[in-house]
Amino acid sequence: MYSVNERIHYGGSGVCVIQEIATMRFGRTRERYYVLKPVYQNASVIYVPVDNAQLVAKMRPVLSRDEVEALIKSVPEIPTVWEEDPQARKAAFDSLLRSNECRSLIVLIKTLNAHKERRQADGKSLHVSDETFLREAQRLLYDEFAGALDIQPAQVHAYIMDRIGQTA
């Protein structure tokens, strides 16, 4: 069970703070809910039923600073997974994005950035769906890293590049 004021990562919503655990009525039933406030999205509140194992499974503790530093150190060794078939690629990327794991997000970001560089070398841009996957993976990863490193999400990319010895 999570606690009030605890920072967690919730699926596609990213880093959230548990504002309260409250008994509420939605429809005909009264249930206990985690009331989550996304840290980097001001306008939303998320209600997760405490007894809904499937939704609670999307919650996990935010990585620690040491865990983030170790992940950053491993970035050069993390492989890419490009798939030529657009349907298979979309399925693979969707699976990585929904995995709720930072390492999978890094795989996705590295893969799409490498492909983007190849496309730019040919004078082309990234396909819209690939660009959407890249932006969402960056948002989720950078939000979590920012929380662990006590920096802003916009600073995370430069922080990673500095740590692995590359220019941003």
C-alpha positions as CSV (number, residue, x, y, z in Angstrom):
1,M,0.0,0.0,0.0
2,Y,1.3,3.4,-0.9
3,S,1.2,6.5,1.4
4,V,0.0,10.0,1.2
5,N,2.7,12.4,-0.2
6,E,4.6,9.5,-1.7
7,R,5.9,10.0,-5.3
8,I,5.1,7.2,-7.6
9,H,5.2,6.6,-11.4
10,Y,1.7,5.8,-12.8
11,G,1.6,4.3,-16.3
12,G,1.3,6.8,-19.1
13,S,0.8,9.7,-16.6
14,G,4.4,9.7,-15.4
15,V,5.5,10.9,-12.0
16,C,2.6,11.7,-9.5
17,V,2.2,12.5,-5.9
18,I,-0.4,10.7,-3.9
19,Q,-2.4,13.7,-2.6
20,E,-4.8,11.5,-0.5
21,I,-6.3,8.2,0.0
22,A,-10.0,8.9,0.1
23,T,-13.3,7.0,0.2
24,M,-15.4,8.4,-2.7
25,R,-18.6,7.6,-4.6
26,F,-18.4,7.3,-8.3
27,G,-21.7,6.0,-9.6
28,R,-23.4,3.7,-7.1
29,T,-20.5,2.3,-5.1
30,R,-18.2,3.8,-2.5
31,E,-14.6,2.8,-2.8
32,R,-11.2,3.9,-1.5
33,Y,-9.1,5.7,-4.1
34,Y,-5.6,6.9,-4.5
35,V,-5.9,10.5,-5.5
36,L,-2.9,11.2,-7.8
37,K,-1.6,14.6,-8.9
38,P,0.8,14.4,-11.8
39,V,3.9,16.4,-10.9
40,Y,4.6,17.9,-14.3
41,Q,1.0,18.3,-15.6
42,N,-0.9,21.0,-13.7
43,A,-4.4,20.4,-14.9
44,S,-5.2,16.8,-14.0
45,V,-6.0,14.6,-11.1
46,I,-6.1,10.8,-11.4
47,Y,-8.3,8.5,-9.2
48,V,-7.1,4.9,-8.8
49,P,-9.3,2.5,-6.9
50,V,-7.2,1.0,-4.1
51,D,-8.8,-2.5,-4.6
52,N,-8.3,-2.6,-8.4
53,A,-5.2,-4.7,-8.7
54,Q,-4.9,-4.1,-12.5
55,L,-4.8,-0.3,-12.1
56,V,-2.7,-0.4,-8.9
57,A,-0.2,-2.5,-10.9
58,K,0.5,0.5,-13.1
59,M,1.8,2.3,-10.0
60,R,5.4,1.9,-8.9
61,P,7.9,3.8,-6.8
62,V,9.9,6.5,-8.6
63,L,13.5,5.5,-9.2
64,S,16.1,6.7,-6.8
65,R,19.0,9.0,-7.8
66,D,21.4,6.1,-7.7
67,E,19.2,4.0,-9.9
68,V,18.9,6.8,-12.4
69,E,22.7,7.4,-12.4
70,A,23.2,3.6,-13.0
71,L,20.7,3.6,-15.9
72,I,22.4,6.7,-17.4
73,K,25.8,5.0,-17.2
74,S,24.4,2.0,-19.0
75,V,22.9,4.0,-21.9
76,P,25.7,3.4,-24.4
77,E,25.3,-0.4,-24.0
78,I,21.5,-0.4,-24.3
79,P,20.6,-1.8,-27.8
80,T,18.2,-0.4,-30.4
81,V,15.3,-2.4,-31.8
82,W,14.4,-1.0,-35.2
83,E,11.6,-2.9,-37.1
84,E,11.1,-2.2,-40.8
85,D,7.5,-3.4,-40.9
86,P,5.4,-0.4,-39.8
87,Q,2.7,-2.5,-38.1
88,A,5.2,-4.6,-36.2
89,R,7.2,-1.5,-35.3
90,K,4.1,0.2,-34.0
91,A,3.2,-2.8,-31.8
92,A,6.8,-3.1,-30.5
93,F,7.0,0.6,-29.7
94,D,3.6,0.6,-28.1
95,S,4.7,-2.4,-25.9
96,L,8.0,-0.5,-24.9
97,L,6.1,2.6,-24.1
98,R,3.5,0.8,-22.0
99,S,6.0,-1.3,-20.1
100,N,6.3,1.2,-17.3
101,E,10.1,0.6,-17.3
102,C,12.7,3.3,-17.8
103,R,15.1,0.9,-19.6
104,S,12.4,0.2,-22.2
105,L,11.9,3.9,-22.7
106,I,15.6,4.3,-23.3
107,V,15.5,1.6,-25.9
108,L,12.7,3.4,-27.6
109,I,14.4,6.8,-27.5
110,K,17.7,5.4,-28.7
111,T,16.1,3.5,-31.5
112,L,14.1,6.5,-32.7
113,N,16.9,9.0,-32.4
114,A,19.2,6.7,-34.4
115,H,16.5,6.3,-37.1
116,K,15.9,10.1,-37.0
117,E,19.6,10.7,-37.7
118,R,19.5,8.3,-40.7
119,R,16.4,10.0,-42.1
120,Q,17.9,13.5,-41.7
121,A,21.1,12.3,-43.5
122,D,18.8,11.4,-46.4
123,G,17.0,14.8,-46.2
124,K,13.9,13.3,-44.7
125,S,12.1,13.7,-41.4
126,L,10.8,11.1,-39.0
127,H,7.3,9.7,-39.7
128,V,4.6,11.3,-37.6
129,S,3.8,8.1,-35.6
130,D,7.5,7.6,-34.8
131,E,7.8,11.2,-33.7
132,T,4.8,10.8,-31.4
133,F,6.4,7.7,-29.8
134,L,9.6,9.6,-29.4
135,R,8.0,12.6,-27.7
136,E,5.9,10.4,-25.3
137,A,8.9,8.2,-24.4
138,Q,11.0,11.3,-23.7
139,R,8.2,12.9,-21.6
140,L,7.9,9.8,-19.4
141,L,11.6,9.2,-19.0
142,Y,12.6,12.8,-18.5
143,D,9.8,13.4,-15.9
144,E,11.0,10.5,-13.8
145,F,14.7,11.3,-14.1
146,A,13.9,15.0,-13.3
147,G,12.2,13.9,-10.1
148,A,15.0,11.6,-9.0
149,L,17.8,14.1,-10.0
150,D,16.0,17.2,-8.6
151,I,16.2,19.1,-12.0
152,Q,13.6,20.2,-14.5
153,P,12.5,17.7,-17.3
154,A,13.9,20.1,-19.9
155,Q,17.3,19.7,-18.4
156,V,17.4,15.9,-18.4
157,H,18.6,15.4,-22.0
158,A,21.6,17.6,-21.5
159,Y,22.3,16.0,-18.1
160,I,22.3,12.5,-19.8
161,M,24.5,13.6,-22.7
162,D,27.0,15.2,-20.2
163,R,27.1,12.0,-18.1
164,I,27.8,9.7,-21.1
165,G,30.2,12.2,-22.7
166,Q,28.3,13.4,-25.7
167,T,27.1,16.8,-26.7
168,A,23.4,17.5,-26.4
